[in-house]
Amino acid sequence: MASRPLHEIRRGLIVVRVWRKRTKGHFNYSVTIVRLFRNGEQWKESTRFGRNDIPVMRLALDKAHTWLLQNICRTMKP
């Protein structure tokens, strides 16, 4: 069974996913970003982006960063 993202942020056709991976007794977090597009009747994902996607990507990544700070970093002990 494939793992699922911990959190997902969508802005238009841009999707940022936050992933959690357990390594050596602690968790590491990473993000992936994709652009949705239609090929006929099917929705697909691409990791290639156009010039007009960049501002939307920045907004989605900023939202992911804020979510990580609010939900992950505050639960970590110093």
N, CA, C and O atoms as a CHARMM CRD file, in Angstrom:
* protein
*
  312
    1    1 MET  N      0.83600  -1.17900   0.00000 PROA 1      0.00000
    2    1 MET  CA     0.00000   0.00000   0.00000 PROA 1      0.00000
    3    1 MET  C      0.87900   1.24000   0.00000 PROA 1      0.00000
    4    1 MET  O      1.79700   1.34700   0.81400 PROA 1      0.00000
    5    2 ALA  N      0.61400   2.17200  -0.89600 PROA 2      0.00000
    6    2 ALA  CA     1.39100   3.39600  -0.99400 PROA 2      0.00000
    7    2 ALA  C      1.08100   4.31000   0.18600 PROA 2      0.00000
    8    2 ALA  O     -0.04900   4.35800   0.67100 PROA 2      0.00000
    9    3 SER  N      2.08700   5.02300   0.63400 PROA 3      0.00000
   10    3 SER  CA     1.86300   5.95000   1.74400 PROA 3      0.00000
   11    3 SER  C      1.10200   7.17200   1.23800 PROA 3      0.00000
   12    3 SER  O      1.10400   7.48100   0.04600 PROA 3      0.00000
   13    4 ARG  N      0.46900   7.84100   2.15300 PROA 4      0.00000
   14    4 ARG  CA    -0.31100   9.03000   1.81100 PROA 4      0.00000
   15    4 ARG  C      0.39200  10.25500   2.38200 PROA 4      0.00000
   16    4 ARG  O      1.10100  10.16200   3.38400 PROA 4      0.00000
   17    5 PRO  N      0.19400  11.41300   1.73400 PROA 5      0.00000
   18    5 PRO  CA     0.80400  12.62700   2.27000 PROA 5      0.00000
   19    5 PRO  C      0.19200  12.99800   3.61700 PROA 5      0.00000
   20    5 PRO  O     -0.97800  12.72200   3.88200 PROA 5      0.00000
   21    6 LEU  N      0.99000  13.61800   4.44400 PROA 6      0.00000
   22    6 LEU  CA     0.54000  14.08800   5.74200 PROA 6      0.00000
   23    6 LEU  C     -0.43000  15.26700   5.58200 PROA 6      0.00000
   24    6 LEU  O     -1.39400  15.40800   6.33500 PROA 6      0.00000
   25    7 HSD  N     -0.14600  16.09700   4.58900 PROA 7      0.00000
   26    7 HSD  CA    -0.97600  17.28600   4.34700 PROA 7      0.00000
   27    7 HSD  C     -0.87100  17.64000   2.86500 PROA 7      0.00000
   28    7 HSD  O      0.13700  17.35200   2.22000 PROA 7      0.00000
   29    8 GLU  N     -1.91000  18.26200   2.33700 PROA 8      0.00000
   30    8 GLU  CA    -1.90200  18.65300   0.92900 PROA 8      0.00000
   31    8 GLU  C     -2.48900  20.05000   0.79100 PROA 8      0.00000
   32    8 GLU  O     -3.50900  20.38000   1.39500 PROA 8      0.00000
   33    9 ILE  N     -1.82000  20.85900  -0.01800 PROA 9      0.00000
   34    9 ILE  CA    -2.26400  22.22600  -0.27500 PROA 9      0.00000
   35    9 ILE  C     -2.46500  22.37000  -1.77200 PROA 9      0.00000
   36    9 ILE  O     -1.59500  22.00200  -2.56100 PROA 9      0.00000
   37   10 ARG  N     -3.60300  22.90300  -2.15800 PROA 10     0.00000
   38   10 ARG  CA    -3.89400  23.07100  -3.57800 PROA 10     0.00000
   39   10 ARG  C     -4.23800  24.51400  -3.86700 PROA 10     0.00000
   40   10 ARG  O     -5.06900  25.12100  -3.19200 PROA 10     0.00000
   41   11 ARG  N     -3.59000  25.05300  -4.87700 PROA 11     0.00000
   42   11 ARG  CA    -3.85800  26.39500  -5.37200 PROA 11     0.00000
   43   11 ARG  C     -4.04800  26.27500  -6.87300 PROA 11     0.00000
   44   11 ARG  O     -3.07400  26.16700  -7.61800 PROA 11     0.00000
   45   12 GLY  N     -5.28800  26.29400  -7.31800 PROA 12     0.00000
   46   12 GLY  CA    -5.55700  26.10400  -8.73800 PROA 12     0.00000
   47   12 GLY  C     -5.11600  24.72000  -9.17000 PROA 12     0.00000
   48   12 GLY  O     -5.56100  23.72000  -8.60800 PROA 12     0.00000
   49   13 LEU  N     -4.25000  24.65600 -10.15900 PROA 13     0.00000
   50   13 LEU  CA    -3.75500  23.37900 -10.66900 PROA 13     0.00000
   51   13 LEU  C     -2.45800  22.93600 -10.00300 PROA 13     0.00000
   52   13 LEU  O     -1.91800  21.88200 -10.33800 PROA 13     0.00000
   53   14 ILE  N     -1.95400  23.73400  -9.06000 PROA 14     0.00000
   54   14 ILE  CA    -0.71300  23.41000  -8.35700 PROA 14     0.00000
   55   14 ILE  C     -1.04400  22.70000  -7.04500 PROA 14     0.00000
   56   14 ILE  O     -1.90300  23.15000  -6.28600 PROA 14     0.00000
   57   15 VAL  N     -0.35600  21.59000  -6.78500 PROA 15     0.00000
   58   15 VAL  CA    -0.57400  20.82000  -5.56400 PROA 15     0.00000
   59   15 VAL  C      0.76500  20.60600  -4.86500 PROA 15     0.00000
   60   15 VAL  O      1.71800  20.10400  -5.46200 PROA 15     0.00000
   61   16 VAL  N      0.82200  20.99400  -3.58700 PROA 16     0.00000
   62   16 VAL  CA     2.00000  20.75000  -2.75000 PROA 16     0.00000
   63   16 VAL  C      1.60100  19.70700  -1.71500 PROA 16     0.00000
   64   16 VAL  O      0.58500  19.84500  -1.03400 PROA 16     0.00000
   65   17 ARG  N      2.41100  18.66700  -1.60800 PROA 17     0.00000
   66   17 ARG  CA     2.14900  17.60400  -0.62800 PROA 17     0.00000
   67   17 ARG  C      3.27300  17.55600   0.38800 PROA 17     0.00000
   68   17 ARG  O      4.45100  17.60500   0.03500 PROA 17     0.00000
   69   18 VAL  N      2.89300  17.45800   1.65700 PROA 18     0.00000
   70   18 VAL  CA     3.85500  17.34200   2.75400 PROA 18     0.00000
   71   18 VAL  C      3.91500  15.87500   3.14600 PROA 18     0.00000
   72   18 VAL  O      2.89100  15.24600   3.41100 PROA 18     0.00000
   73   19 TRP  N      5.12400  15.34200   3.17800 PROA 19     0.00000
   74   19 TRP  CA     5.34600  13.93000   3.48600 PROA 19     0.00000
   75   19 TRP  C      6.12000  13.78200   4.78500 PROA 19     0.00000
   76   19 TRP  O      6.94200  14.62900   5.13300 PROA 19     0.00000
   77   20 ARG  N      5.84700  12.69500   5.50000 PROA 20     0.00000
   78   20 ARG  CA     6.57800  12.37800   6.73500 PROA 20     0.00000
   79   20 ARG  C      7.19300  10.99600   6.57600 PROA 20     0.00000
   80   20 ARG  O      6.52600  10.04900   6.16000 PROA 20     0.00000
   81   21 LYS  N      8.48200  10.89500   6.91600 PROA 21     0.00000
   82   21 LYS  CA     9.18100   9.61900   6.84100 PROA 21     0.00000
   83   21 LYS  C      9.92000   9.38400   8.15800 PROA 21     0.00000
   84   21 LYS  O     10.64700  10.24900   8.64600 PROA 21     0.00000
   85   22 ARG  N      9.71600   8.21100   8.70800 PROA 22     0.00000
   86   22 ARG  CA    10.38000   7.87000   9.96500 PROA 22     0.00000
   87   22 ARG  C     11.77800   7.32900   9.65600 PROA 22     0.00000
   88   22 ARG  O     11.93400   6.40500   8.85800 PROA 22     0.00000
   89   23 THR  N     12.78800   7.91600  10.29700 PROA 23     0.00000
   90   23 THR  CA    14.16700   7.46700  10.12800 PROA 23     0.00000
   91   23 THR  C     14.88300   7.50200  11.46600 PROA 23     0.00000
   92   23 THR  O     14.91700   8.53500  12.13500 PROA 23     0.00000
   93   24 LYS  N     15.44700   6.38500  11.84800 PROA 24     0.00000
   94   24 LYS  CA    16.27100   6.28900  13.06200 PROA 24     0.00000
   95   24 LYS  C     15.63700   6.95500  14.28000 PROA 24     0.00000
   96   24 LYS  O     16.28600   7.73900  14.97200 PROA 24     0.00000
   97   25 GLY  N     14.39300   6.64700  14.53500 PROA 25     0.00000
   98   25 GLY  CA    13.73800   7.11900  15.75000 PROA 25     0.00000
   99   25 GLY  C     13.15300   8.51500  15.68600 PROA 25     0.00000
  100   25 GLY  O     12.61300   8.98800  16.68700 PROA 25     0.00000
  101   26 HSD  N     13.23500   9.19000  14.56400 PROA 26     0.00000
  102   26 HSD  CA    12.60900  10.50400  14.44400 PROA 26     0.00000
  103   26 HSD  C     11.99600  10.63400  13.04000 PROA 26     0.00000
  104   26 HSD  O     12.15000   9.75200  12.19400 PROA 26     0.00000
  105   27 PHE  N     11.31500  11.73200  12.82200 PROA 27     0.00000
  106   27 PHE  CA    10.64800  11.94100  11.54300 PROA 27     0.00000
  107   27 PHE  C     11.36700  13.00800  10.72500 PROA 27     0.00000
  108   27 PHE  O     11.86000  13.99700  11.26700 PROA 27     0.00000
  109   28 ASN  N     11.41800  12.79700   9.43500 PROA 28     0.00000
  110   28 ASN  CA    11.87200  13.80000   8.47600 PROA 28     0.00000
  111   28 ASN  C     10.67000  14.21700   7.65000 PROA 28     0.00000
  112   28 ASN  O      9.78800  13.40500   7.36700 PROA 28     0.00000
  113   29 TYR  N     10.63700  15.46900   7.27000 PROA 29     0.00000
  114   29 TYR  CA     9.52900  15.99800   6.48900 PROA 29     0.00000
  115   29 TYR  C     10.05500  16.52200   5.16900 PROA 29     0.00000
  116   29 TYR  O     11.13900  17.10400   5.10800 PROA 29     0.00000
  117   30 SER  N      9.29000  16.31700   4.11700 PROA 30     0.00000
  118   30 SER  CA     9.66000  16.82100   2.80300 PROA 30     0.00000
  119   30 SER  C      8.39300  17.23800   2.07300 PROA 30     0.00000
  120   30 SER  O      7.28300  16.90100   2.48500 PROA 30     0.00000
  121   31 VAL  N      8.57400  17.97700   0.98100 PROA 31     0.00000
  122   31 VAL  CA     7.43800  18.39500   0.17300 PROA 31     0.00000
  123   31 VAL  C      7.67700  18.03000  -1.28500 PROA 31     0.00000
  124   31 VAL  O      8.81400  17.98800  -1.75400 PROA 31     0.00000
  125   32 THR  N      6.59200  17.77000  -1.98400 PROA 32     0.00000
  126   32 THR  CA     6.62900  17.59700  -3.43000 PROA 32     0.00000
  127   32 THR  C      5.63500  18.58000  -4.02500 PROA 32     0.00000
  128   32 THR  O      4.67200  18.98500  -3.37500 PROA 32     0.00000
  129   33 ILE  N      5.88500  18.95300  -5.26500 PROA 33     0.00000
  130   33 ILE  CA     4.99400  19.88900  -5.93800 PROA 33     0.00000
  131   33 ILE  C      4.72300  19.38300  -7.35000 PROA 33     0.00000
  132   33 ILE  O      5.64300  18.98200  -8.06300 PROA 33     0.00000
  133   34 VAL  N      3.46700  19.40400  -7.74100 PROA 34     0.00000
  134   34 VAL  CA     3.07500  18.94400  -9.07000 PROA 34     0.00000
  135   34 VAL  C      2.06500  19.92400  -9.65700 PROA 34     0.00000
  136   34 VAL  O      1.44500  20.71700  -8.94700 PROA 34     0.00000
  137   35 ARG  N      1.92200  19.84000 -10.97600 PROA 35     0.00000
  138   35 ARG  CA     0.91600  20.61600 -11.69400 PROA 35     0.00000
  139   35 ARG  C     -0.05400  19.62300 -12.31800 PROA 35     0.00000
  140   35 ARG  O      0.36000  18.68800 -13.00200 PROA 35     0.00000
  141   36 LEU  N     -1.34000  19.82900 -12.08000 PROA 36     0.00000
  142   36 LEU  CA    -2.35600  18.96200 -12.65800 PROA 36     0.00000
  143   36 LEU  C     -2.66800  19.41000 -14.08500 PROA 36     0.00000
  144   36 LEU  O     -2.65700  20.60200 -14.39300 PROA 36     0.00000
  145   37 PHE  N     -2.94400  18.43700 -14.94600 PROA 37     0.00000
  146   37 PHE  CA    -3.38300  18.75200 -16.30600 PROA 37     0.00000
  147   37 PHE  C     -4.27500  17.63200 -16.79800 PROA 37     0.00000
  148   37 PHE  O     -4.23000  16.51400 -16.28400 PROA 37     0.00000
  149   38 ARG  N     -5.07700  17.93700 -17.78800 PROA 38     0.00000
  150   38 ARG  CA    -5.99000  16.94800 -18.36800 PROA 38     0.00000
  151   38 ARG  C     -5.44900  16.44200 -19.67600 PROA 38     0.00000
  152   38 ARG  O     -5.01000  17.21100 -20.53100 PROA 38     0.00000
  153   39 ASN  N     -5.48800  15.13900 -19.81900 PROA 39     0.00000
  154   39 ASN  CA    -5.13600  14.48700 -21.07300 PROA 39     0.00000
  155   39 ASN  C     -6.37900  13.72000 -21.50200 PROA 39     0.00000
  156   39 ASN  O     -6.59400  12.58400 -21.07900 PROA 39     0.00000
  157   40 GLY  N     -7.19000  14.34300 -22.33800 PROA 40     0.00000
  158   40 GLY  CA    -8.47500  13.74000 -22.68900 PROA 40     0.00000
  159   40 GLY  C     -9.40600  13.78900 -21.49500 PROA 40     0.00000
  160   40 GLY  O     -9.71400  14.86700 -20.98700 PROA 40     0.00000
  161   41 GLU  N     -9.85000  12.64300 -21.05200 PROA 41     0.00000
  162   41 GLU  CA   -10.74600  12.54800 -19.89500 PROA 41     0.00000
  163   41 GLU  C    -10.00600  12.31800 -18.58300 PROA 41     0.00000
  164   41 GLU  O    -10.61700  12.37400 -17.51600 PROA 41     0.00000
  165   42 GLN  N     -8.70600  12.06100 -18.64300 PROA 42     0.00000
  166   42 GLN  CA    -7.93800  11.72500 -17.43700 PROA 42     0.00000
  167   42 GLN  C     -7.15300  12.91300 -16.90600 PROA 42     0.00000
  168   42 GLN  O     -6.58000  13.68900 -17.67100 PROA 42     0.00000
  169   43 TRP  N     -7.13400  13.04400 -15.58100 PROA 43     0.00000
  170   43 TRP  CA    -6.28100  14.02500 -14.92100 PROA 43     0.00000
  171   43 TRP  C     -4.93300  13.38600 -14.66700 PROA 43     0.00000
  172   43 TRP  O     -4.85900  12.24700 -14.20600 PROA 43     0.00000
  173   44 LYS  N     -3.87200  14.10700 -14.96200 PROA 44     0.00000
  174   44 LYS  CA    -2.51400  13.62200 -14.74600 PROA 44     0.00000
  175   44 LYS  C     -1.71700  14.68300 -14.00700 PROA 44     0.00000
  176   44 LYS  O     -2.18600  15.80300 -13.80100 PROA 44     0.00000
  177   45 GLU  N     -0.48800  14.31000 -13.60800 PROA 45     0.00000
  178   45 GLU  CA     0.38900  15.22000 -12.87600 PROA 45     0.00000
  179   45 GLU  C      1.69600  15.38800 -13.63200 PROA 45     0.00000
  180   45 GLU  O      2.18700  14.46300 -14.28000 PROA 45     0.00000
  181   46 SER  N      2.24500  16.59000 -13.53400 PROA 46     0.00000
  182   46 SER  CA     3.52000  16.89000 -14.16700 PROA 46     0.00000
  183   46 SER  C      4.42300  17.61500 -13.17900 PROA 46     0.00000
  184   46 SER  O      3.94200  18.33400 -12.30300 PROA 46     0.00000
  185   47 THR  N      5.72700  17.42600 -13.31900 PROA 47     0.00000
  186   47 THR  CA     6.69600  18.16900 -12.51200 PROA 47     0.00000
  187   47 THR  C      7.36500  19.25200 -13.34800 PROA 47     0.00000
  188   47 THR  O      8.39200  19.80200 -12.95100 PROA 47     0.00000
  189   48 ARG  N      6.79300  19.55300 -14.48900 PROA 48     0.00000
  190   48 ARG  CA     7.26300  20.65800 -15.33100 PROA 48     0.00000
  191   48 ARG  C      6.28200  21.80900 -15.19500 PROA 48     0.00000
  192   48 ARG  O      5.06700  21.61300 -15.16100 PROA 48     0.00000
  193   49 PHE  N      6.83300  23.01200 -15.11700 PROA 49     0.00000
  194   49 PHE  CA     6.01100  24.17700 -14.83000 PROA 49     0.00000
  195   49 PHE  C      6.29800  25.28300 -15.82600 PROA 49     0.00000
  196   49 PHE  O      7.41400  25.41300 -16.33100 PROA 49     0.00000
  197   50 GLY  N      5.28500  26.06800 -16.09900 PROA 50     0.00000
  198   50 GLY  CA     5.42500  27.22000 -16.97800 PROA 50     0.00000
  199   50 GLY  C      5.69100  28.48600 -16.17300 PROA 50     0.00000
  200   50 GLY  O      5.60200  28.49900 -14.94600 PROA 50     0.00000
  201   51 ARG  N      6.01700  29.53700 -16.89300 PROA 51     0.00000
  202   51 ARG  CA     6.31500  30.82500 -16.27000 PROA 51     0.00000
  203   51 ARG  C      5.16300  31.30300 -15.39100 PROA 51     0.00000
  204   51 ARG  O      5.40000  31.83500 -14.30600 PROA 51     0.00000
  205   52 ASN  N      3.93400  31.12500 -15.83400 PROA 52     0.00000
  206   52 ASN  CA     2.77800  31.59400 -15.07300 PROA 52     0.00000
  207   52 ASN  C      2.47100  30.73700 -13.85200 PROA 52     0.00000
  208   52 ASN  O      1.68600  31.14300 -12.99500 PROA 52     0.00000
  209   53 ASP  N      3.07500  29.56300 -13.76300 PROA 53     0.00000
  210   53 ASP  CA     2.87800  28.70000 -12.59500 PROA 53     0.00000
  211   53 ASP  C      3.70400  29.16100 -11.39900 PROA 53     0.00000
  212   53 ASP  O      3.36400  28.85500 -10.25700 PROA 53     0.00000
  213   54 ILE  N      4.77800  29.88900 -11.65000 PROA 54     0.00000
  214   54 ILE  CA     5.72500  30.22500 -10.58100 PROA 54     0.00000
  215   54 ILE  C      5.08700  31.03300  -9.44800 PROA 54     0.00000
  216   54 ILE  O      5.30300  30.68000  -8.28800 PROA 54     0.00000
  217   55 PRO  N      4.32200  32.08700  -9.70700 PROA 55     0.00000
  218   55 PRO  CA     3.70000  32.80600  -8.57900 PROA 55     0.00000
  219   55 PRO  C      2.75900  31.92500  -7.75100 PROA 55     0.00000
  220   55 PRO  O      2.70700  32.04500  -6.52700 PROA 55     0.00000
  221   56 VAL  N      2.03000  31.05900  -8.41100 PROA 56     0.00000
  222   56 VAL  CA     1.10700  30.15800  -7.70100 PROA 56     0.00000
  223   56 VAL  C      1.90100  29.14000  -6.88600 PROA 56     0.00000
  224   56 VAL  O      1.51600  28.80300  -5.76600 PROA 56     0.00000
  225   57 MET  N      3.00200  28.65300  -7.44300 PROA 57     0.00000
  226   57 MET  CA     3.86500  27.71900  -6.71300 PROA 57     0.00000
  227   57 MET  C      4.41500  28.37600  -5.44900 PROA 57     0.00000
  228   57 MET  O      4.46200  27.75600  -4.38700 PROA 57     0.00000
  229   58 ARG  N      4.82800  29.63000  -5.57600 PROA 58     0.00000
  230   58 ARG  CA     5.36400  30.34800  -4.41400 PROA 58     0.00000
  231   58 ARG  C      4.32400  30.45600  -3.30900 PROA 58     0.00000
  232   58 ARG  O      4.63700  30.25500  -2.13500 PROA 58     0.00000
  233   59 LEU  N      3.08600  30.77400  -3.68000 PROA 59     0.00000
  234   59 LEU  CA     2.01800  30.87800  -2.68400 PROA 59     0.00000
  235   59 LEU  C      1.76100  29.53600  -2.00500 PROA 59     0.00000
  236   59 LEU  O      1.61300  29.47200  -0.78500 PROA 59     0.00000
  237   60 ALA  N      1.70700  28.47300  -2.79000 PROA 60     0.00000
  238   60 ALA  CA     1.43500  27.14100  -2.23300 PROA 60     0.00000
  239   60 ALA  C      2.58900  26.68000  -1.34500 PROA 60     0.00000
  240   60 ALA  O      2.35700  26.10000  -0.28400 PROA 60     0.00000
  241   61 LEU  N      3.82100  26.93000  -1.76300 PROA 61     0.00000
  242   61 LEU  CA     4.97600  26.54200  -0.94500 PROA 61     0.00000
  243   61 LEU  C      5.04300  27.35200   0.34000 PROA 61     0.00000
  244   61 LEU  O      5.40900  26.82000   1.38800 PROA 61     0.00000
  245   62 ASP  N      4.69500  28.62600   0.27400 PROA 62     0.00000
  246   62 ASP  CA     4.66100  29.44500   1.48400 PROA 62     0.00000
  247   62 ASP  C      3.61900  28.91500   2.45600 PROA 62     0.00000
  248   62 ASP  O      3.85500  28.86400   3.66300 PROA 62     0.00000
  249   63 LYS  N      2.47500  28.52400   1.92900 PROA 63     0.00000
  250   63 LYS  CA     1.41200  27.95000   2.77300 PROA 63     0.00000
  251   63 LYS  C      1.88600  26.63700   3.41500 PROA 63     0.00000
  252   63 LYS  O      1.59400  26.37400   4.58200 PROA 63     0.00000
  253   64 ALA  N      2.61700  25.81700   2.65000 PROA 64     0.00000
  254   64 ALA  CA     3.15300  24.56300   3.19000 PROA 64     0.00000
  255   64 ALA  C      4.17300  24.84000   4.28800 PROA 64     0.00000
  256   64 ALA  O      4.19200  24.15900   5.31300 PROA 64     0.00000
  257   65 HSD  N      5.01100  25.83300   4.07100 PROA 65     0.00000
  258   65 HSD  CA     6.00900  26.20100   5.07500 PROA 65     0.00000
  259   65 HSD  C      5.33000  26.65900   6.36200 PROA 65     0.00000
  260   65 HSD  O      5.72300  26.25000   7.45500 PROA 65     0.00000
  261   66 THR  N      4.31600  27.50300   6.23300 PROA 66     0.00000
  262   66 THR  CA     3.56200  27.96200   7.40700 PROA 66     0.00000
  263   66 THR  C      2.90100  26.79400   8.11800 PROA 66     0.00000
  264   66 THR  O      2.91600  26.72700   9.34700 PROA 66     0.00000
  265   67 TRP  N      2.32100  25.87500   7.35700 PROA 67     0.00000
  266   67 TRP  CA     1.66800  24.70900   7.96900 PROA 67     0.00000
  267   67 TRP  C      2.68500  23.87700   8.74600 PROA 67     0.00000
  268   67 TRP  O      2.40800  23.43600   9.86100 PROA 67     0.00000
  269   68 LEU  N      3.85200  23.66700   8.16100 PROA 68     0.00000
  270   68 LEU  CA     4.89400  22.90100   8.86200 PROA 68     0.00000
  271   68 LEU  C      5.30600  23.59400  10.15600 PROA 68     0.00000
  272   68 LEU  O      5.43700  22.94000  11.19100 PROA 68     0.00000
  273   69 LEU  N      5.51100  24.89900  10.11400 PROA 69     0.00000
  274   69 LEU  CA     5.90100  25.63500  11.31600 PROA 69     0.00000
  275   69 LEU  C      4.82700  25.55100  12.39500 PROA 69     0.00000
  276   69 LEU  O      5.14600  25.39000  13.57300 PROA 69     0.00000
  277   70 GLN  N      3.57300  25.65800  12.01000 PROA 70     0.00000
  278   70 GLN  CA     2.48000  25.65100  12.97700 PROA 70     0.00000
  279   70 GLN  C      2.15300  24.26100  13.51300 PROA 70     0.00000
  280   70 GLN  O      1.73300  24.12900  14.66300 PROA 70     0.00000
  281   71 ASN  N      2.33800  23.23000  12.70300 PROA 71     0.00000
  282   71 ASN  CA     1.89200  21.89800  13.08800 PROA 71     0.00000
  283   71 ASN  C      3.00700  20.93000  13.45000 PROA 71     0.00000
  284   71 ASN  O      2.76500  19.95400  14.15900 PROA 71     0.00000
  285   72 ILE  N      4.20000  21.17500  12.98800 PROA 72     0.00000
  286   72 ILE  CA     5.29700  20.25200  13.24600 PROA 72     0.00000
  287   72 ILE  C      6.29800  20.86100  14.21300 PROA 72     0.00000
  288   72 ILE  O      6.63300  20.25300  15.23000 PROA 72     0.00000
  289   73 CYS  N      6.77100  22.04100  13.90600 PROA 73     0.00000
  290   73 CYS  CA     7.84100  22.65500  14.70500 PROA 73     0.00000
  291   73 CYS  C      7.39500  22.95800  16.12900 PROA 73     0.00000
  292   73 CYS  O      8.20100  22.85000  17.05300 PROA 73     0.00000
  293   74 ARG  N      6.15200  23.32900  16.33200 PROA 74     0.00000
  294   74 ARG  CA     5.71600  23.65100  17.69200 PROA 74     0.00000
  295   74 ARG  C      5.59000  22.40700  18.57400 PROA 74     0.00000
  296   74 ARG  O      5.59300  22.51100  19.80100 PROA 74     0.00000
  297   75 THR  N      5.47900  21.23500  17.95000 PROA 75     0.00000
  298   75 THR  CA     5.36200  20.00900  18.73600 PROA 75     0.00000
  299   75 THR  C      6.72900  19.40200  19.05400 PROA 75     0.00000
  300   75 THR  O      6.83700  18.47700  19.85900 PROA 75     0.00000
  301   76 MET  N      7.77600  19.94000  18.40700 PROA 76     0.00000
  302   76 MET  CA     9.12300  19.43100  18.65600 PROA 76     0.00000
  303   76 MET  C      9.67400  20.05800  19.92300 PROA 76     0.00000
  304   76 MET  O      9.47500  21.24600  20.17400 PROA 76     0.00000
  305   77 LYS  N     10.36400  19.26200  20.71900 PROA 77     0.00000
  306   77 LYS  CA    10.95800  19.78300  21.95400 PROA 77     0.00000
  307   77 LYS  C     12.35100  20.31100  21.63900 PROA 77     0.00000
  308   77 LYS  O     13.07200  19.72400  20.83200 PROA 77     0.00000
  309   78 PRO  N     12.74000  21.44200  22.28800 PROA 78     0.00000
  310   78 PRO  CA    14.06900  22.01500  22.04100 PROA 78     0.00000
  311   78 PRO  C     15.18400  21.13300  22.54200 PROA 78     0.00000
  312   78 PRO  O     16.35600  21.48200  22.40500 PROA 78     0.00000
